[in-house]
Amino acid sequence: MQTVKKMQNSLNSMRPIRISKGWINAGRALIHIISIAWLSVVYLDALSGELPGDPVQYLLDFSGIGTLHLLIMSLLISPMAQTFKFGQLVRLRKTLGVYAAVYALFHLYVFIAYELQYEWLLIAEEIIKRPYITVGMLALSILSVLLITSLQAIKARMGTAWQKLHNWVYLATILGCIHFLWSVKSNWYEPTAYLITALILISLRRKKLQKIFK
């Protein structure tokens, strides 16, 4: 208990961290480069037959888990910024959220193009009949709306409504984790770990959520 108090006192006594705008822009650029390059390399490897096992399943797993990683990293930003008094870190959150939506859309593309091969009636049936796909589509729909409204011109027009809309990212993250959990036949510990992590990070915002649902 004393150790925890010492850590809290130490964090409270910390001076706010301030860095130049250039470093923040460099951080954004790094997220852009890693996100685009990684997705591109894996996709090209799949097209050239260099991926192990089933390339379609590999792409689905890569893009799906990649989406969750990016969403969880975006949820980590605010607690880290508050804990270490590093407010500028929040500027990276939007970039991570954008690529979470991009990876989710790529996940859908792989499913439609390679798993179901553009059989539109079959796609509709799968969405209706399979709960894990229904939940995944709901998460994707939310992320798509958030992606479109992340444009600066739309954000400026929406005003305070923009933040209320973007709070839906919490629901999208939970739905994404449930989609992962329901999609596996075994080895449920990994998706459960993602779900627990997401719930913990969202619970850190309980005061904010209470205001939203008042």
N, C-alpha and C positions, 0 to 999 in steps of 0.2 A: 504493500500500500504506500509506504514512504517513497519507494522507487518511482511509482506512478506519479505521485505528487511532485517529486523532484523533476521528472520529465515534463510535467505540465507547467511547472514554474519556469523551467528552462525555455520551453516553447513560448510562453507568455512574455518572457523577457527578450525574446529575439527581436532584432530590428527588421522592419519590412525589407524584403529583397527587391532591388530595383536593377534592371539591366537595360541596355540600349534597345531601341526598337529594332535595330538590325539583327540582334540575336533572336528576337521573337520571329521576325520574318524568316530567319535561317531555320528556325524550328518548324515553321509552316512548310518551307520548301522541302525540308527533310521528310516530313510526313507525305507530301505530294510524291516525291521521288520514290520512297520505299513502297508506298501503296500501289502506285501505277506500275513500277518496275516488277514488283513481286507478282502481281496479278498477270502481267503480260508474259513474264518468263514461264510461269506455270501453265498458262493457256497455250503458249507456243510449244512447250514440251508435250502437252496433250495432243496437239495437232500432229506433231512429228512422231508420236508413238513412243516417246521416251519416258513416260510415267509408268511406275510399277502397277501391276494389277489392272483393275478396271479404270480407264482414264476418266470416264463420265462420273463414276462414284468419287474418284479422287477430286475432281473439280467441284462437285457438290459439297464434299466435306471441307475442302479448302476454303471455298467462298462462304459457306455457312458459318464455320468456326471463325473465319476472318471477320465476318460481320459482328459476331459476338465480342471478339477481342477489341474491335474498334469502339463498339458501344460501351463496353466496360471501361476502357481507357478514357473515354469522354466523360463517364460518370466519376472517374477518379480525380479529374482535374480540379473540380471545385473544392473537395475536401483537402486536397494537397495544397491548393492556393491559400485556403483559410489556415491550415495548420502551420505552414511555413511562411505565412504572411507574404505570399508571392502572387499578388493580384494579377500581374501580367500573364501568368500562366493560363488564365481563363481564355485568352485570345486563341489558344490552340484547340479549344473544345469544339468550335464550329467546324474546323478542318477535319477533325477526327469523325465528327458526325456525318459530314458530307461523304467521306469514304466508306463509312458504315452502310449508307444507303447505296452507294455505287456497288459495293460487294454484294449486297442483298439483291440488287437488280441483276447482277451477273449470275448469282445463284439461280434466280428465276429463269434467266436466259438459257442456262445449261439444262435445266429441268425441261423446259419447253422444246428446245432445239434438239437435244441429244437423247434425253430420256423418253420423251413422248413424241418427238419428231413432228412437231407442229400439227398433231391430231387434235384439233380444237374441241371437238365434242368430247374426246377422252380427257382433255385438260379440264374442261368444265365438270365432268363426272368425278375426276380425282379430287378437285377442290371441294365438291359437295360431300362426297362419300368418305373421304379420309380426314378425320379431325385434325391430325397434325399438319396437313396441308392447309386446311381452312385457317387454323391459327397462324401458320406461317404467312399466308396471304394477308391476313389482317395486320400483322407486324410490318410486312412489306408496304402495304398501302399507307400506313402511318408514316413510315420512313420516306416514302416517295413524296408525300405532301410536305414533309419537313425539308426535303431536299429542294423542292421547287421554291418554297417560301424562304429559303436561305439566301436567295438573291438579294443584294443590298437594296435594290429599287423597291422590291415587294415588301421587304422588312420595314423600310421607311414609311410606306403607305399604310401598313397595318398598325403601326404605333404600338400601344400597350397590348393589343390583341396578339401580337407576334409571340411574346413570351408565354402567354397562356397556351397558345397552340403548341409551342415547342416543349411544353411540359409533358406532352403526350409521348415524348421519347422514353419516359419511364415505363409506360404501358407497353410500348413497342419492344423494349428490352426484355421485359418479363415474358411477353408472348413469344419472342424469339427463343428464349431459354426453354419454354414449354414445348415449342415446335421441335427443338433438338431432343428433348427428353422423350417425347412421344414417338419420335422417328426411329429410335434405337430399339432393337429387340433384346439386347443384352448390354453389359457394360454401361449401366445407367449412372454410375458414379460420376463420370465426367460431366454429363449434362446437369446432374444434380449440383455439382460443385459450381458450375456457372450460374445456376439459378440462385443458390444460396449467396454467392458473391454479389449478384445483382440486387437481391433483396436487402443485403446489408448496406450496400452503397445508397440505395433508395431510402432506407430507414434513417440514414444520416440527415436526410432532408425532411424529416417528419414535420417540423414546424412549418416549413414552406408548403408541404402538402396539406396540412391542416387548414392553412389560409385559403388554399385553392378550393377545398371542398366545403368551406363554411357557407 
